[in-house]
Amino acid sequence: MTGFADLPKGAGWEYRVQRALFLSGWYVRRSVDLRERVGGSPQTMAEVDLLGLHFDAALRPRTLVGECKDRKGGAKEADRVVWLLGLARMLGAGEILFAKTRLADGTFQFARPYALHLWDEPAVRDVEQRLDLPAKDGFFGSGEVAMRETVLIPGRSSGALRGLPLRTAWEYLAGPFWYAANPSRLKRLALYFDALNESSLGDVTVRSSFVAEGLTALLACVGTTAGELTRTSPARADAWQEDTFAAGAADARTLRDIAGRADDFYHDALARLTRSGGPQGAVALELPRLADAIAQPPQWLSAYLALARTVGSSLNTATDALRYADIVLFDEHLAGVDPEPALALVFGGVRQDLRRVVELAGLFLERVWGVSDPLLDALLRRTGKGTMPNPKVGQGQLATESNARPEASWQTSPKPIDAPPDGTTAETGGRKRAATDVEGTPRAEADSPAKRPSRGANGPGSEERQPEARRETPRAPQGSLLEGEAGRGGSFRR
């Protein structure tokens, strides 16, 4: 299997929807397993076709769950909508996308109160046509068909990883990591790289792909922490982060209290033993207190917080850094393809500020977590192993080898636009469907003297306002090219 034409129809539709969602301002994961521990062992309970991640202006993470179907008919569409509603509640997702090549009228009416995004074939084709993208070509990043189908999927299968410490770590990173709480998942990410170092993988490209996935996951954690740091005073933020990362089965304060009680118990027991032996039986003992050693944050926390402050210093860096890393790591360093056409398509060209963030994350992996891989060597060739977060210099500063702070190069993103549309204007079933934006307003209004009927969450032909309970879709950062800015379009063909 080497190209789009060799894919099953359903898989090809998922690739197209993933790319359209990526171009709408989201970082997108495909085939995320929903795993829960049952009977003492983890079990895959369901699979999420698409899971999107986006950080808003306050660096709060927003999650989108998506389901893709390509079968004709609408008998099971309502069932999928209900399933998505339950899945979103379970994972805490604020946005829901149901993508099907052809959607029935009843599905739009049924989904009306629930603020779902409904995409059909014309909606996805509209995104592709705006950017002059062919439907069956022009894929990039982790969504590049040939590399994913011939290298990544076979190299990550359970059979290929059987007997390796990496297998369990990868199953977590490919699934629960993306909906788990930040402190625990970050500490498990460090263990993921330990397992990778202990596993012998014959294919260098496959091993580098695991490093690329881990680096991207690190950026997702960094974005979340950056938001927490920017919304709190520095002193309180540091204390809160230390307590959070020191927690385990319980919060750090509870663990220290339990350890203190244990210290008191054993101190009294040793004191009674000493007294019972008399003066000649007394032995001087110096025992460390358990309360002083338990519930300590990891040693790399200061360097990690410095990296997070770097990301939090610029608006819209968190989501864009994830998308930038996805293109650069998988196109340039794994597939050996020039990433500039894809970067021009998504970001209007090479973004030095985003490259800087990705390189800093790579330096963190190399110098703090001790990860060594040809992918990191290639990624850092432009920095000459120069700068990295250094906790000894000060909070949020980036230090060179001489502990000097480098010149800032962060750029402010332009005015954001709305992330993903509910539909698109196209001839479907003999009627013209007016695309609606996320607020429910027909996009065709600006082009037409007459108000066209909106077929969105309010049902066909309805012009009433959306329900007040409708959730607001996050605004997409720079790189969401549905805005059609001049100089950011152009063709993208390989």
C-alpha positions as CSV (number, residue, x, y, z in Angstrom):
1,M,0.0,0.0,0.0
2,T,1.8,3.1,-1.2
3,G,-0.8,5.8,-2.0
4,F,-4.2,7.2,-1.6
5,A,-5.7,5.1,-4.4
6,D,-4.8,1.9,-2.4
7,L,-6.7,3.0,0.7
8,P,-10.1,1.6,1.6
9,K,-12.8,4.2,1.0
10,G,-13.4,4.8,4.7
11,A,-9.7,5.4,5.5
12,G,-9.4,7.9,2.6
13,W,-12.3,9.9,3.9
14,E,-10.6,10.0,7.4
15,Y,-7.4,11.4,5.8
16,R,-9.3,14.1,4.0
17,V,-11.3,15.1,7.1
18,Q,-8.1,15.1,9.2
19,R,-6.4,17.4,6.8
20,A,-9.4,19.8,6.5
21,L,-9.6,20.0,10.3
22,F,-5.9,20.6,10.6
23,L,-6.2,23.5,8.1
24,S,-9.0,24.9,10.2
25,G,-6.7,25.5,13.1
26,W,-6.6,22.3,15.1
27,Y,-3.8,19.9,15.9
28,V,-5.4,16.5,15.0
29,R,-4.7,12.9,16.1
30,R,-6.2,9.9,14.3
31,S,-7.3,6.6,15.8
32,V,-7.0,7.4,19.5
33,D,-7.8,4.4,21.6
34,L,-10.0,4.9,24.6
35,R,-8.4,2.6,27.1
36,E,-9.6,1.7,30.6
37,R,-8.3,-0.7,33.2
38,V,-10.6,-3.7,33.5
39,G,-9.9,-6.7,35.7
40,G,-6.4,-5.4,36.5
41,S,-5.3,-4.9,32.8
42,P,-5.9,-2.1,30.3
43,Q,-8.5,-2.8,27.7
44,T,-9.4,-0.8,24.5
45,M,-13.0,0.1,25.0
46,A,-13.5,2.2,21.9
47,E,-11.6,4.2,19.2
48,V,-11.9,7.9,18.5
49,D,-11.5,8.5,14.8
50,L,-10.3,12.1,15.2
51,L,-9.2,14.0,18.3
52,G,-8.4,17.7,17.9
53,L,-6.5,19.9,20.3
54,H,-6.6,23.7,20.3
55,F,-5.4,26.3,22.8
56,D,-7.5,29.5,23.1
57,A,-6.2,33.0,23.7
58,A,-5.9,32.3,27.4
59,L,-4.0,29.0,26.6
60,R,-6.8,26.9,27.9
61,P,-6.9,23.6,26.0
62,R,-10.0,22.8,24.0
63,T,-10.7,19.3,22.8
64,L,-12.7,18.1,19.8
65,V,-13.8,14.5,19.2
66,G,-14.8,13.5,15.7
67,E,-16.4,10.5,14.0
68,C,-16.0,9.8,10.2
69,K,-18.4,7.6,8.2
70,D,-18.6,7.1,4.4
71,R,-21.6,4.8,4.1
72,K,-24.7,5.9,2.3
73,G,-28.0,6.3,4.1
74,G,-29.0,7.9,7.4
75,A,-30.2,5.0,9.4
76,K,-27.3,5.0,11.8
77,E,-26.4,8.8,11.8
78,A,-28.5,9.6,14.9
79,D,-26.9,6.7,16.7
80,R,-23.4,8.1,16.0
81,V,-24.5,11.6,17.1
82,V,-25.7,10.1,20.5
83,W,-22.5,8.1,20.8
84,L,-20.4,11.3,20.2
85,L,-22.4,13.2,22.8
86,G,-21.6,10.6,25.4
87,L,-18.0,10.3,24.3
88,A,-17.5,14.1,24.5
89,R,-18.9,14.2,28.0
90,M,-16.7,11.3,29.1
91,L,-13.5,12.9,27.7
92,G,-14.4,16.5,28.6
93,A,-14.4,17.6,25.0
94,G,-16.0,20.9,24.2
95,E,-16.5,20.4,20.4
96,I,-18.0,17.5,18.4
97,L,-17.6,16.8,14.7
98,F,-19.6,14.3,12.7
99,A,-18.3,13.9,9.2
100,K,-20.1,11.8,6.6
101,T,-20.0,11.9,2.9
102,R,-23.7,12.5,2.7
103,L,-25.9,13.6,5.6
104,A,-29.6,13.1,5.9
105,D,-32.0,16.1,6.6
106,G,-33.1,14.4,9.8
107,T,-29.6,14.4,11.2
108,F,-29.4,18.2,10.9
109,Q,-32.7,18.5,12.7
110,F,-31.8,16.0,15.4
111,A,-28.4,17.6,16.1
112,R,-29.9,21.1,16.3
113,P,-29.9,21.5,20.1
114,Y,-26.5,20.0,20.7
115,A,-24.1,22.4,18.9
116,L,-22.5,19.7,16.7
117,H,-20.4,20.4,13.7
118,L,-21.7,18.4,10.7
119,W,-19.4,18.0,7.7
120,D,-20.3,16.3,4.5
121,E,-18.4,15.8,1.2
122,P,-19.1,19.4,0.0
123,A,-17.9,20.9,3.3
124,V,-14.5,19.1,3.0
125,R,-14.2,19.7,-0.7
126,D,-14.8,23.4,0.0
127,V,-11.7,23.5,2.2
128,E,-9.7,21.7,-0.4
129,Q,-10.8,24.0,-3.2
130,R,-10.0,27.2,-1.3
131,L,-6.4,26.1,-1.1
132,D,-6.3,24.4,-4.5
133,L,-5.7,21.0,-2.9
134,P,-6.6,17.8,-4.8
135,A,-8.9,15.4,-2.9
136,K,-6.5,12.5,-3.3
137,D,-3.1,14.1,-3.0
138,G,-1.2,16.9,-1.2
139,F,-1.2,15.3,2.3
140,F,1.5,16.3,4.7
141,G,2.9,15.8,8.2
142,S,1.7,12.8,10.2
143,G,-1.2,12.6,7.7
144,E,1.1,11.8,4.7
145,V,-0.5,8.6,3.3
146,A,2.5,6.7,2.0
147,M,4.7,7.2,5.1
148,R,1.9,6.5,7.5
149,E,0.7,3.3,5.8
150,T,4.0,1.8,4.8
151,V,6.3,2.8,7.7
152,L,4.5,4.1,10.8
153,I,1.5,1.8,11.1
154,P,3.4,-1.5,10.5
155,G,6.3,-0.3,12.8
156,R,4.0,0.5,15.7
157,S,1.8,-2.6,15.6
158,S,1.5,-4.9,18.6
159,G,3.4,-7.6,16.7
160,A,6.3,-5.3,15.9
161,L,6.6,-4.2,19.6
162,R,5.9,-7.6,21.2
163,G,8.3,-8.2,24.1
164,L,9.6,-4.7,24.1
165,P,9.3,-2.3,27.1
166,L,8.1,0.3,24.6
167,R,4.9,-1.5,23.8
168,T,2.9,-0.5,27.0
169,A,4.4,3.0,26.9
170,W,3.4,3.5,23.3
171,E,-0.2,2.2,23.9
172,Y,-0.5,4.9,26.6
173,L,1.0,7.7,24.4
174,A,-1.2,6.8,21.4
175,G,-4.4,6.7,23.5
176,P,-5.1,7.9,27.1
177,F,-2.3,10.4,27.0
178,W,-4.3,12.8,24.9
179,Y,-7.2,13.0,27.4
180,A,-5.3,12.5,30.7
181,A,-4.5,15.2,33.3
182,N,-1.2,17.1,32.6
183,P,1.0,16.3,35.6
184,S,0.5,12.5,35.5
185,R,0.8,12.2,31.8
186,L,4.0,14.3,31.7
187,K,5.7,12.1,34.2
188,R,4.6,9.1,32.2
189,L,6.0,10.7,29.1
190,A,9.4,10.8,30.8
191,L,9.0,7.0,31.4
192,Y,8.0,6.6,27.8
193,F,11.5,7.8,26.7
194,D,13.1,5.6,29.2
195,A,11.3,2.6,27.7
196,L,12.3,3.8,24.2
197,N,15.9,3.9,25.2
198,E,15.6,0.3,26.6
199,S,14.0,-1.1,23.4
200,S,15.9,-2.3,20.4
201,L,14.3,-1.2,17.2
202,G,15.9,-2.3,14.0
203,D,14.5,0.4,11.8
204,V,16.0,3.8,12.5
205,T,13.1,5.7,10.9
206,V,10.6,3.8,13.1
207,R,12.6,4.7,16.2
208,S,12.8,8.4,15.1
209,S,9.0,8.4,14.6
210,F,8.5,7.4,18.2
211,V,10.8,10.3,19.2
212,A,8.8,12.6,17.0
213,E,5.6,11.5,18.7
214,G,7.0,12.0,22.1
215,L,8.3,15.5,21.2
216,T,4.9,16.5,20.0
217,A,3.3,15.1,23.2
218,L,5.8,17.2,25.2
219,L,4.6,20.3,23.3
220,A,1.0,19.5,24.2
221,C,1.9,19.3,27.9
222,V,4.0,22.5,27.6
223,G,1.0,24.4,26.2
224,T,-1.2,23.4,29.0
225,T,1.3,24.3,31.7
226,A,2.0,27.6,29.9
227,G,-1.6,28.5,30.3
228,E,-1.6,27.7,34.0
229,L,1.5,29.8,34.5
230,T,0.2,32.8,32.7
231,R,-3.1,32.9,34.6
232,T,-1.4,32.9,38.1
233,S,1.2,35.0,39.8
234,P,4.8,33.6,39.4
235,A,5.2,32.8,43.1
236,R,1.9,31.0,43.4
237,A,2.3,29.3,40.1
238,D,5.7,27.8,41.0
239,A,4.4,26.6,44.4
240,W,1.3,25.1,42.8
241,Q,3.2,23.4,40.1
242,E,5.7,21.9,42.6
243,D,2.8,20.5,44.7
244,T,1.0,19.2,41.6
245,F,4.0,17.4,40.2
246,A,4.9,16.0,43.6
247,A,1.5,14.4,44.0
248,G,1.0,10.7,43.5
249,A,-1.8,8.5,44.8
250,A,-2.9,11.6,46.7
251,D,-1.9,15.3,46.8
252,A,1.5,16.2,48.1
253,R,0.3,17.6,51.4
254,T,-1.7,14.4,52.2
255,L,1.3,12.2,51.3
256,R,3.6,14.3,53.5
257,D,1.1,14.1,56.4
258,I,0.9,10.3,56.1
259,A,4.7,10.1,56.0
260,G,5.0,12.4,59.1
261,R,2.6,10.1,61.0
262,A,4.8,7.1,60.0
263,D,7.9,9.0,61.2
264,D,6.3,9.7,64.6
265,F,5.2,6.1,65.0
266,Y,8.7,4.6,64.3
267,H,10.4,7.4,66.3
268,D,8.3,6.4,69.4
269,A,9.0,2.7,68.8
270,L,12.7,3.2,68.6
271,A,12.6,5.5,71.7
272,R,10.8,2.8,73.7
273,L,13.3,0.2,72.5
274,T,16.2,2.4,73.5
275,R,14.7,3.1,77.0
276,S,14.1,-0.6,77.6
277,G,17.8,-1.4,77.0
278,G,19.0,0.9,79.7
279,P,21.9,3.3,79.4
280,Q,24.4,0.7,78.2
281,G,22.0,-0.4,75.4
282,A,21.5,3.0,74.0
283,V,22.7,3.4,70.4
284,A,22.8,6.7,68.6
285,L,20.8,6.5,65.4
286,E,20.5,9.1,62.6
287,L,17.5,8.2,60.5
288,P,16.2,10.4,57.6
289,R,12.6,11.5,58.0
290,L,10.3,9.9,55.4
291,A,8.3,13.2,55.3
292,D,11.4,15.0,54.0
293,A,12.0,12.5,51.1
294,I,8.4,11.7,50.0
295,A,6.3,13.6,47.5
296,Q,9.1,15.6,45.9
297,P,8.8,17.1,42.4
298,P,11.0,15.6,39.6
299,Q,14.4,17.1,39.2
300,W,13.6,18.3,35.7
301,L,10.6,20.5,36.8
302,S,12.5,23.8,36.8
303,A,13.8,23.3,33.2
304,Y,10.3,22.3,32.1
305,L,8.7,25.3,33.7
306,A,11.2,27.5,31.9
307,L,10.3,25.9,28.6
308,A,6.6,26.5,29.4
309,R,7.1,30.2,30.1
310,T,8.8,30.5,26.7
311,V,5.7,29.1,25.0
312,G,3.4,31.3,27.2
313,S,5.3,34.5,26.2
314,S,3.5,34.7,22.8
315,L,-0.1,34.4,21.8
316,N,-1.2,31.4,19.7
317,T,2.2,29.8,20.0
318,A,0.9,26.6,21.7
319,T,-1.4,25.3,19.0
320,D,0.7,26.5,16.1
321,A,3.9,24.9,17.6
322,L,2.1,21.5,17.6
323,R,1.0,21.9,14.0
324,Y,4.5,23.2,13.0
325,A,6.2,20.3,14.7
326,D,3.8,17.8,13.0
327,I,4.9,19.1,9.5
328,V,8.6,19.6,10.1
329,L,9.2,16.4,12.1
330,F,7.3,14.1,9.8
331,D,8.0,15.7,6.4
332,E,11.5,17.0,6.7
333,H,13.1,14.6,9.2
334,L,11.2,11.3,8.6
335,A,9.9,11.3,5.1
336,G,12.8,13.4,3.7
337,V,10.3,15.7,1.9
338,D,10.8,19.5,1.6
339,P,8.3,20.9,4.3
340,E,8.2,24.4,2.8
341,P,5.2,23.8,0.5
342,A,3.2,22.6,3.5
343,L,4.5,25.4,5.8
344,A,3.5,27.9,3.1
345,L,0.1,26.4,2.8
346,V,-0.6,26.4,6.6
347,F,1.5,29.3,7.9
348,G,2.4,31.4,4.9
349,G,6.0,30.2,5.1
350,V,8.7,29.3,7.6
351,R,8.0,30.6,11.0
352,Q,11.2,31.1,13.0
353,D,9.3,31.7,16.2
354,L,7.6,28.3,15.9
355,R,10.8,26.5,14.8
356,R,12.5,28.0,17.9
357,V,9.9,26.5,20.2
358,V,10.2,23.0,18.5
359,E,14.0,23.2,18.8
360,L,13.8,24.1,22.4
361,A,11.6,21.1,23.1
362,G,14.2,19.0,21.3
363,L,16.9,20.4,23.4
364,F,14.9,19.6,26.5
365,L,14.6,16.0,25.4
366,E,18.3,15.8,24.7
367,R,19.8,17.6,27.6
368,V,17.3,17.1,30.4
369,W,15.8,13.7,29.7
370,G,18.9,12.3,27.9
371,V,17.2,11.3,24.7
372,S,19.5,10.7,21.8
373,D,18.3,10.1,18.2
374,P,19.3,11.1,14.6
375,L,16.0,13.1,14.4
376,L,17.1,15.4,17.3
377,D,20.5,15.8,15.7
378,A,19.0,16.9,12.5
379,L,16.4,19.1,14.2
380,L,19.1,20.9,16.2
381,R,21.6,21.4,13.5
382,R,20.6,25.1,13.1
383,T,21.1,25.8,16.8
384,G,24.5,24.3,17.1
385,K,23.3,22.9,20.4
386,G,23.2,26.5,21.6
387,T,20.3,27.4,23.9
388,M,18.0,25.6,26.2
389,P,15.9,26.4,29.3
390,N,18.3,26.8,32.3
391,P,16.7,26.9,35.7
392,K,19.8,28.4,37.2
393,V,19.5,31.6,35.2
394,G,16.0,32.5,36.3
395,Q,12.4,31.8,35.8
396,G,11.3,31.8,32.2
397,Q,14.8,32.8,30.8
398,L,16.6,31.0,28.0
399,A,20.3,30.6,28.7
400,T,23.1,30.0,26.3
401,E,26.2,28.1,27.3
402,S,27.5,31.3,28.8
403,N,24.2,31.8,30.7
404,A,23.3,34.8,28.5
405,R,19.7,35.3,27.5
406,P,19.2,35.2,23.7
407,E,17.4,37.8,21.8
408,A,13.7,37.3,21.7
409,S,12.2,36.5,18.3
410,W,8.5,35.9,19.1
411,Q,6.0,37.3,16.7
412,T,2.3,38.2,17.4
413,S,-0.2,36.3,15.4
414,P,-2.8,38.2,13.2
415,K,-6.4,38.5,14.0
416,P,-7.8,35.0,14.6
417,I,-10.7,33.5,12.7
418,D,-13.4,31.0,13.4
419,A,-12.5,27.3,13.6
420,P,-14.2,24.7,11.8
421,P,-17.3,25.4,9.7
422,D,-20.5,23.5,10.0
423,G,-20.9,23.1,6.2
424,T,-20.3,24.6,2.8
425,T,-22.2,26.0,-0.1
426,A,-22.6,23.2,-2.7
427,E,-25.2,21.6,-4.8
428,T,-26.4,18.5,-2.9
429,G,-29.4,16.5,-3.8
430,G,-30.7,19.1,-6.2
431,R,-30.8,21.9,-3.6
432,K,-28.2,24.6,-2.8
433,R,-27.0,24.3,0.8
434,A,-25.8,27.6,2.4
435,A,-22.8,27.1,4.6
436,T,-23.0,28.4,8.1
437,D,-20.2,29.7,10.2
438,V,-19.8,28.7,13.9
439,E,-22.3,31.3,15.0
440,G,-25.0,30.0,12.7
441,T,-24.8,32.9,10.2
442,P,-24.9,31.9,6.5
443,R,-21.6,32.7,4.9
444,A,-23.4,33.2,1.6
445,E,-25.1,36.3,2.9
446,A,-22.1,38.5,2.1
447,D,-22.2,37.3,-1.5
448,S,-25.9,37.3,-2.2
449,P,-28.5,40.1,-2.2
450,A,-31.1,37.8,-0.9
451,K,-30.8,35.9,2.3
452,R,-30.4,32.2,1.7
453,P,-31.8,29.6,4.0
454,S,-29.4,28.1,6.4
455,R,-29.1,24.4,6.8
456,G,-27.1,24.0,9.9
457,A,-27.9,23.1,13.5
458,N,-31.3,24.9,13.1
459,G,-32.5,22.6,10.4
460,P,-33.2,23.2,6.7
461,G,-34.7,26.6,5.8
462,S,-34.5,27.9,9.3
463,E,-33.5,31.5,10.0
464,E,-34.0,31.5,13.8
465,R,-31.1,32.3,16.1
466,Q,-29.0,29.5,17.6
467,P,-30.0,28.3,21.1
468,E,-28.4,30.4,23.9
469,A,-26.9,27.2,25.3
470,R,-24.7,26.7,22.2
471,R,-21.1,26.4,23.1
472,E,-18.7,28.9,21.5
473,T,-16.2,27.3,19.1
474,P,-12.6,28.4,19.9
475,R,-11.1,30.9,17.6
476,A,-8.4,29.4,15.4
477,P,-4.9,30.8,15.5
478,Q,-2.7,31.9,12.7
479,G,-2.4,29.2,10.1
480,S,-6.1,28.5,9.7
481,L,-6.3,29.4,6.1
482,L,-10.1,29.4,5.7
483,E,-9.7,33.2,6.0
484,G,-8.3,33.2,2.5
485,E,-5.6,35.8,3.1
486,A,-3.7,36.9,0.0
487,G,-0.4,35.3,-0.4
488,R,-1.3,32.3,1.7
489,G,-3.1,30.2,-0.8
490,G,-1.6,28.7,-3.9
491,S,-1.5,25.1,-5.0
492,F,0.0,22.2,-3.1
493,R,0.7,19.2,-5.1
494,R,3.4,16.4,-4.9
